[in-house]
Amino acid sequence: MTEQRPEFMIDSWDFSTHPAQAIESDFHDRQNSWFHIQRDQPGIQEWLQNSGIPEPLIDAVLEEDTRPRFERNPHGFLLILKGVNLTEGERPEDMLSLRILYYKGNIYSFRKRPLRSVGVLRERLKQQQGPESLHDFLVMLIEEINNRLEELLDVIEAEMEQLEDDTTGGTSERQRHLTQLHRRMLRLVRFVRPQLTAIERLAADAVKWLETDNVQWLVNERDSTQRELESLEMLLEQVWMLREHLQQEVAEKMNRNTYWLSVIAGVFLPISFLTGVFGINIGGMPGVESDQAFWIFCGSLAVIAVVEFLLLRRLRFW
């Protein structure tokens, strides 16, 4: 009896020939094939068991919370990667997990939400322009994941340059935007650093079973991941430098305001003293009987203020 496509099977391709051919039935006992699976659907565990995959590997690919890693086993390897989340309305830095199981000549990939990198390869395969072999597919998948991450880093770097060059925006608004960027980059570093380690281990192990050209491509992708991590770390350093610069701007502004308040207080201190003295409502105050005393007193205060202003200016208080 012909086996029909399970509901959890998103896509499947046979790389025994070039171009690769889509698999529509008889999914078990195949070689040199790729199976892309929706991992939150029922029936996956039984189907994988029927494919001869051991229980520990099944638990590893279906586990809910994972981090990037590479693990070798006698019949292949387990590679868990994280890709940029380009779903509409989602935050790109909330990276999506892609579990890749290479077992006895087949690749099984597991997702929960769509990953653009996988979608690009699926479209190429449908147009018969995809990878020529299963090993090519693995290398191209890692390349596409790196390409999406690099595009996100370009966007973040452009936002950083805009923040650095912004001279019109308010300091509090720039600090808020900077904090958001900082948080986004920390999320990325959390996954990119272990992802680099996983790809490094894959590249070191691939020498034993991968063609020379593909090994070199894989090494190139490892270097790309290393460069992306270094770019992230440099951007984080820029965040700290810009944060310190903004904090210094705030401190200088506060010091300048405090300074001018001190100058104003210094100018009005003797004037306040005189107005306090002459405001005493007791007998014996000079000028009480004179109609011109008030204007003479106001003129004297103005003269004192001007003299103090000129004196502070001469003493280079500003």
Disulfide bonds with the S-S distance in Angstrom:
none
